Amino acid sequence: MSLTDSSPAEIANAASVASRNLAILPCADRNDALDAIHKSLLQAKESILNANAIDLSLASKAAEDGQLSQSVLKRLDLGRPGKWEDMLQGILDVRDLQDPQNGNDRIQQNVSSSCGYGLSRAPYVIVGKVTLKTLLDDGLILERITCPIGVLLIIFEARPEVIANIAALAIKSGNAAILKGGKELTASFHAISSAISAALTTTAVPNAAIQLVTTRDVIASLLECDKQIDLVIPRGSNELVRYVKASTRIPVLGHADGLCHIYIHADADPESCVRILLDSKLGYPAACNSVETLLIHQEALKSHLPTIASQLLEKGCSLRCDSASKDSLLSSLPADKSALLQDAVEEDYDTEFLSPILAIKTVTAPDNADDGMALSLTVAHINAHSSHHTDAILTSSASVARQFQASVDSACVFWNTSTRMADGMRFGFGTEVGISTNKIHARGPVGLEGLCIYKYAVSGCGQVATDFGGSTGKEWKHERLGID
């Protein structure tokens, strides 16, 4: 890894060259690099956390002056319980995952010693994982083979662990990465990058494969390097993501908001609802997978909501209620808690609070309507107001849950679990480069598979297109072959 102040064009060109070399590097060499990074970060723990403390001190002053939000400030602390350990464990978890490029490495034997053209082919090594294999004609084989995307540009804010996460995933998947972090963590980024750079000098991974850009005001220029950079991944505020999407011809992977919902159906288990809501809202309110809106079936207002509301209020969460949920709570909560209830406005149902605030809306179906109507109203609200990140249903009915999961148009759709489960580490991906709400390529937490694409390799022995079709041409075989 290199700390670079080169020009954007030089950075992008160096990454492009390095990506070609990294793409064909054996998995053992890439895994060795991850071991070296883990060891180097572990040895540099004290200096990295000291650097992070410097950043936190400056950021705290900025927050006091109103120049930095509390939600951003919380993300800066690498010393928060479990955060350092999770960052290091993520590197080892990625190392231990199956290589996405060479999961079925093998020697390919001669396809045919005689295919009518007087040509033969010696055995050869397949580089990449073959996911499709079709016999087009004798001695003419089509293979779909995985490969890295190429060069990734990751622009991120207030996330000190991102450098290690991205470096691990990029190296394992065979992609080069250019990283540009926010100014709030300058000291932390330099300390982490220095440790990773020192580690990579002892490995076969090209130094330019992972670059941290230190030059200011280079984002706009990097976003113009569409011939060298293949994918941009912004991780940060809504403003950052929208700026990136509007400023480049390079494909962008990510999400602008984390406006997540939980719907409580009338038959949901009350005890589970309390646990799930507390975790989803207060486990880490500044996270993009924190719930922001609670939708609750009208029949659950008396049976479920009072306990949930009481627990949330005791822990300092503000509740912004529609008229039905507020009226219900006013009649069931003690006066000291009822006084804390707030009236929701329509804007609340389109707001990512990133703080201990929860908007509540009642799902009221017409009289004599069945469960299907309440579910339809819920789905309609979520699809209209969600950011398509993560939405969940709490119910004891499998059929209702499956209908919800099929109908809600989000990257992650959960049943009887916390929205906080939307995370690459929790999904078993080792870590993630981010969460995508895109409709093409990767969706949801993006791990190794999301950083791979594929190419088609056709191997023949002299065939040409005019050999086939017409009244005298050959017929295609199009026979699906097994993958070894």
N, C-alpha and C positions, 0 to 999 in steps of 0.2 A: 504494500500500500504506500502511496506517495502523497505527501502534503504538497500541493502544487499551487503556484501563483502564475502559471503559464497562461497564455491567451486561450480563450475558449476554443478556437480552432485547433490549437496545438493539443489541448486536453482531449478533445473529441477524436482527433486523429490518432493519438497515442492509445486511447482506449479501444479504438476500432482495430488497430493492429494487434493489441494484446488479446482481444476477444477471439481472434482467429487461432491463436496459439493455445489459449485456455480451453477452447472448445474441443480440442483433440488430446488434451492432457489426460493421462490415465486416471481412473478414479482413485487409485491408491495415492497418487501424488496430491490430488485435491484433498483427500482425507488427511494426509500428513500435514497439509497447510492448516487445516482446521485445528488439528492437535496443537500445532505450534502457536496459533493465535490464542487458543484457550490457555496454554501455559504462560504465554507472555502477559496476557491480561491479568492472570492470577498473581503473577509476580509483581505487576505494577499496580496492584489494588490500592495501596496506600497513596501513591502519587495521583492516581486517577480520582479517588474520592476527595483528596485535598483540593484538586483542581475544581471538582464539582462543587465543593463547599464555597470556593471563591465565586463561582457563577451564581450560586444560590444567594449569597450575601448581596451581590449587586442586584439580582432579580427581586429580592425582597424589598429593597429600597425603591425599585421601580414600581412595585406593586403598591407600596405605601403612598407613592406620589400619583397613583392612578394611571401609570403608563403601562401596566401589565396586569392582566386579569388573574384572579386567584386560581382559575382552572388551569391556566398555563403554568403558573408557579408550581402547582402540585406535580406537574409532569416532569419538572426539571430535576427532581431529587433522586439521584441514583442510589442514595443511601437509604431510601425508604425500605422498610422491612420486606425482604424477598426479591427486590428488584435486581440487585447485583447478582444474586445467586441464580435468578431466572435467566438473566442475560448470558451467564457463563454456561448454564445447563443447556440453553438453547443451541449453543454452538456444538456441543457433544451430541445433542439429539439430531441435529441436521447431519452431522458426520455419520451417524448410525443408520440413517435412512438409505433405502435402496437408491443406487445411482440412477437418476432419471434418463441419463444418456446411454448407459450401457447395461441395462438391466438384464438383457439376454445376449451378451457378447458371445460370439461363437465363430468358428470357421465355417464359411459357406462352401460346400463342396461344388464340384462341377454340376451345373444345372443339366447339361446334356453334352455328351461327348460328340454327338453328331446332330445338328439341327438343320441339315439341308443346305448349309452355306459353306461347308468345309472348314468351319471355325470351331475351336474348342477354347475352354476357359480354365485357367488354373484356379485352385481354391483361393479364396480371398477372405479378409476379415471384415465383418460388418461393424461399422462404427455408428453407434446409436442403437436405440431399442426399436426393433421392428414391431409395429402395431397392426400392420395389414400386409398380406402377401397374396398376390394373384398371378396365376399362370395365364398370360395373354396369348401365348403361342408356344410351341415347342422351342425351348431355348430363349424365351422372351418373358422375363419376370418383372412384375411391378412390386415394389416394396415401399411402404410408408414408414419413415424412420424419424425418430425424435431428434431434435437438435436445439441448441440454445437460441434464444431470441437474438442475442448479440451484445449490444451496448445499452445499458440502462442508465437513465439519469434520475436520481432520487433527490428531490428537494424537500427538506423537512424542517420542522420547527419544534423546539422544546422537547426533544426526545433523545436523551443521551445514549440510550441503548440501541438506537437505530443503526449506528455505524457497525457494531458487532453483528447485529441481526442481518443486515444487508450483506456484509462481507461474507458471512457464512453461507447464506443462500446463493449469492452470486457465484462464489467459488465452486460450491458443490454442483450447481446447475450448469457451470461452464460459461457464465456470462461475465462480461466486464461491467463495472459500475463506476459512475461518477457521482459523488455525493456533495451536496451543498447544504450545510446546516445553518440554523438561525444564529443570530448574533448573541442570543441569551446564553449560549453554552460554549462560547469560544474556547475557554480554558479546558473544559471537559473534552471537547472534540479533539483538541490538539493532543491531550494526554492519551486518549484512547487510540487515536490514529498513530501516534508514535509507537505505542506498544504493538499494534498490528503490523506496522511497517517493519519494525525490527524482526518480528516473527517471520514475515514473508521473505526476507532476504536469505533465510536459511532453507527455502523451499523452491520448488520448480515453478511456482505460480509467478507469472510476469509481474513486476512491480507496478506497471501501469494498468494492470487489470482492475485495481481498486484505487481510486483517486479521491482525496478529499480536497475540494477547492477552497482555498483561503482568500482568494481575491474577492473584493467587494463588487457589487453591481455587475455580476456576470450572468445572472440568470437569463436575462433577455437575450443575450448573445448565444448562450448555450441552447436556448430553445429554437434558435435558427439553424442549428447544425443537424438538419434532418437527413443529410446524406451519411452521417456517421453514427448518430444516436437513433436507436430503434424503438425505444419506449421510455416515456416519462412517467414517474410515479411520484406525485406530490403527496406529502403527509403533513397535514397541518390544518390551518383554519379554512373556513368556507371561502374566505377572500383569496387565500393562496391557491386553492384548487381551481376556483373560477378564473383567476388570472392566468394560470397555466393553460387551462383549456382554451382560453380566448387568444393565447399568444403564440401558438405553435402549430406547425403542420405535422408534428410527430404524434403518433397515437399516445393517448393518455389513459392510464389505469388508476382508478381510485374512486373516492366518494367525496362529495362536498359536505354532507351533513350526516349525522348519526341520529336521526329522529326515529327512535324505536318505540314500539307499542307492546303492551301486554293486554290481552283480553281475558277477563274472567267470566267463564260461562256459568250458568246457574248451578251446574252439578259439580263444580270444581271442589277439590278437597280443601277446606278452609285452612287447615294447618300448613299445608304445602304453599298455599297462596301467600301467607305471611312470610315464610322463609324466602320464597322466590322474589317477592316484591322488595324485601329488605336488601337482598343481595343485588338485584337488578338496579335499584335506585341508589343505594348508599354504599355498595361495595367499593365503587370508585366513580363518583358522580361525574368526574371530568373526562371519563372515557367515552369513546364514540359508541360503545355498545351498552351504555347505560340507558335504562328506560326513561322516556320523557312523558309519555301519555299512558294512562291507565283507562281502558275501556271496560265497563262492568255491566253485566246483564242486570236489568231492572229487578229481577227476582233475587239477586245476590246483594242488593243494597243493605238489607237488614241482617242477612246471615253471614256475610263475608266482610263487607267494607268497614264496619266499626273497629274490629280488631286490627285490621291492616292500617287504618288511618291512625289509630291510637299509637301503635308501635312506631310508625313513621314520624308522627308529631313528637313523640318522646325523644327521638334521635335527631331532632332539629330540622326535619324536612318540612318545607312549606307545601301546602296542598291548595291547588287552585281548582275549585269545584264548579261544575254546572249546577243548575238550580235543583235538579232531582237528587243528586248525590249530597249536596249541601243540606237540603231539607232533611234527608235521612240521617245524616250525621248530627245535625243539631238536636234531633230528638233522641239520640242514643249516646252521645259523648258527654262527659261532664263539662260544666261551664268553662273551666279553665282551658280545656282543649278546644271546645267549640269556638271560643273567641279567636283562635288562631286560624280558623278557616278563611280562605279568600275566595272571592268570586272570579271565576275564569272568564276570559274574553276570548273571542274567536281566534285571535292571534296566538294564544297560548298553545293551540293545537297544531301550530306550524313552527314551533320554537324548539330549538335544541338548547336547553338550559345549561347543560354542563355544570350543574350545581345542584344542591339538595332542594329541587323544586319539582313537583309532579303535577301535571294537569290531569284532571279526572273528568270523564264524560260517560254518561249513562246510555246504554243501548236499550232503547224502548221500542219494542215491537207492537204493532196494532193488537187490539184485543182478539183473542182466539187464534192468534198466529202461532205457528209451530216453531220449533227451534231453528228451522231452516231460515225463517225470516230474520231472526235476530243475528244469525251468522252472516247472512247476506248484507245486512246493514253494517255489521262490523267490518267485513271485508271491503265494502265500498268506502268506508271512512279511512281505513288503513291505506288502501291503494290511492286514495286522493291526497292524503296528508303525509304518508310515510316517505322517508328518503330512500326506501328500498334496501335498507341495510339489514336490520334484524327485527323480526316481529314474532310474538309468541302467543299461544293460547293455553289457558289452564282449564282443563276439563277432564272428566272421567270417561267421556265417550270417545272411543277410537274413531268412529265414523265422523263425528263432528270435527275431531282434530285433523283427520286426513283431508277432509273437505277444506278446512282452513289452510292447511299446508299446500294444497293444490291450487287454491284460489288467490292467495296473497302473493303479489308480485314483488318479492324481495329476495335478496341473495341468501338470507338465512331465515328459515321458518321453523320455529321450535314448538314443542308440545311438552308441557309440564316441566320446564326447566328455565333457568335464568337467561336473560339476554346476554349476560356477561360470558356465556359459553362461546360466543362468536369470537374466536381467537385462534390463531394458527397453532400456538403451543398446546392449547386445550384440544384442538382437533387432531393432534398427533403429527403436525407438520414440522415440528421442531421449533420453528418461529414463523414469522411472516414478513413480507415486504409491505404489507398493508391490506386493507379490505376493499374489495372492488364491488361497486354496484353496477358495473357495466353489463350490457346484454350480450356482448361478444367476447371471445377469448375467456379469460379467467373471471370468476365471480365468487364473492365471499372472501374469507381469509386466503391470501395468495401465498402459497409455499412453493416448493420445488416444481411441481407439475405446472403451476401457473407461469413459471419462467421458462417453459419449454414450448416450442412449436414443433413443426415437422416439415420434412421435405419428402418428395417422391423420387425414388431411385428406380429407373428402368434399366435392366441389364439384358442385352440381346446378343446376337451373333450375326449381325448383318441385315436384319429385317428393315424394311422401309414401309411407310404408310401405304404406298400404292400396291403393296403385296396383298392388301385385304380389301374386301368389298367388291361390288360390281358383279357382273355375270361370270367372270373368270377368276376372281380373286379368292383368297382363302377366307375362311370364317374364323372369327375370334373364338378362342376357347373360354376366356373369362372364368377360369376355374379357381375358386377360393382355396388356398393352400393353408396348411397348418403352420403355426409359428412355433419353432423349436424352443 
